[in-house]
Amino acid sequence: MRARHLTAATTAALALAALTVPAASASTRAAPAADLPRCAEKDLTLRADPSDDDGDVLELRLRNDSGKACLVDRVPTVTYGDLDGAALPLPAVPHAGRTLAAHGTVYAAVRSVSDSDDAGKEVRTVMYVTVAAVPDHDGSRFQALTLGAPAGVRVWEPMTTLWQPSAKQAAKVLYEQTTGRSQFEA
């Protein structure tokens, strides 16, 4: 993973996005974010499963187990082993709160290896992936073996979708953002 370059590129992209995203689209749905508390890590259940369609894709699911709506980040924080950096959000947007309804569930998809020309020779392998719903949470650690990768999870320039209302929508966004094509063109 090119962590030092990713961090600088991510910072620049997020700063640009913060300047260009209209205030109305940057807000979350439902109750105003300022009125909701951040979700407590103990009230969240995170799952990560390997995709049936692609060995380099993880399907994430986040459930609010509490009886009250709360805020998570709109982008899951996904890190790989002891490597620096986190998966880049697709599309590139600034971090902000996302309302998670009481007993609600949201989904994301993460591609751990980009389709870049450098991926084949630069790919690294790690034995675990950590996912957090809020950047300062510890998150949940998923071992490579449980993710269908007994020899380790391959990683090079990882990318993640924002939290989506369904697993199907998360897969669609990941496909469209990484290929530049609509699923209807596939």
N, C-alpha and C positions, 0 to 999 in steps of 0.2 A: 504494500500500500504506500503511495507517495504522500505520507502524512504531512510533511512540512509544506509541500506545494498545495495540498488539498486545504489545509488550514488557511493559508493566505488567499487562495482562490475562493474558498467558502466565505471568508470575511468580506471580500470585495463584492461577491455576488449578493450576499445578504444586505450589505450596505446599499447597493444599487437598488435592490428590490424594495427596501424600506422607503427609498425615495420615490419609487415609481408606482407602488401599490396604492390605489385609492383607499382612503380611510374606510369606506363602506365595505369593500371586499376584504379588508384585513380583519374586520370584526368577526366574532363567532356567532353562530346561530343561537337561538333561545335567549336565556337570561343574559343581561350584560355581564361581561367578564369581571368587571370591577365588583360586582355584587356576590360573586361566588368564591368560595375558598379553593385553594389548590387541593387536589386529591391527595389524601394520605396514602403513602405507599402500601400500608397494611390493608387498605380497602380495595386494592387493585389486584387483579389476576392477569398475568401476562402468559401467553402461550406462543411458542415458535415451532413451526412444523416445516419439514421440507416440502417443496412443491412437487406434485406428481408429474408436472410437465417439464421441469427444468431443475437439474441438480444444483445450480448456482443461485436458486431463488428460495428465500424463506418466506413463509406466510405467517404474519403476526396477528394475534388477536388480543385485545385488551378489554377487560370487563370491569366495570365499577360495581363492586359487591356491596356498596353502602346504599342506604335508603335515601341519599340526597345527591343532587347534581353537584359536580365539582369541576375543576379545571385541570387539564393535562396540557402538555405542549402539543401543538398541532403536528409536530414531527416527532416520531420515535427517535430516541438516541440509541444508535446501534454501533457498538464497538466490537473489535475482533481481537481476541487474545490480549497480548500486551502491546499490540501495535498502536501507534499514535493516531489520533484523528477518529472521526466517526463517519458513517455513511452520509453522503450528500443528499439533501432533500430534492425530490423531483415533484413539481417544478421548484426551482430555487426561490425560496421565500424567506422572509425573516421569521425568527421564532416568535410565537405569540400563543396565547391561551386558546384552548378549544374546549368547549363545554362537553362533558361526558354525563349523560343523564343517569339518574339513579337506576341501577341494575342494567345500564346500557352497555353495548359492546361496539367497538370500532375495530377496523382492520387496516393493515398495511402490508405491502409486499417489498422485499429487499432483495436486490440483485447484488451478490457479493463479488462478481467478476465482470468488469466492463467488457465491451466488445472492441476495445481499442487494440491497435496493432501491437502495443507493448505488453498486453495482458499475458500472452503465452509465455514470454520469457521472464516476466517480472512477477508473476503470481506468487503469493506467499501462502502458507498453510498454517492454520491455528487450530488449537484443540477445544476452543470454546468461543461463544458469542455472548455478549451481554446486551440486554435491551432494557431501556428505561422509558417511562412515559413522561417523566419530568427530568430535565438534565441534571438536577442535583440529587435525584434519588439514586440509591445503589443499583437498582434494577435487578433483573433476573438473569442468571447465568445458565446458558444452555450448552451442554457438552456436545462435541462433534458427533459422538456415537449416537446420541438421541436425535440428532438432526440428519441422520442417514449418511453420515460421512465418517466412517470408522478410521480412515487415514488422515482426517482433518478437514476443516472447511477451507476451501480455496478463497483467496481474497485479493483483489486488485481494483482500486478505485470504486468502492461499493456505493450504491445508490439506494435510497429508500423513498417510497411514496409518503405523502402526508397520511394521517389517519383518514380512512374512508368509511362510509356507512355499510359497506358489504365487502366480503372477500372478492367477489366478482369485480366490483368497481376498483379495488386495489390492484388486482391483476391487470385490468384494462388500462389503468393509469400507468403502471409500470411498463407495460408493452408499448403504449403510445409514446411515453417520454423517452424510452431507451431506443426506440426504432424510428421515431419521427413519423410513424404511420398509424392510421386508424386500424382497429382490429378488423373492420369491414374490408380493408384492402388486403389483408393477409391471405 
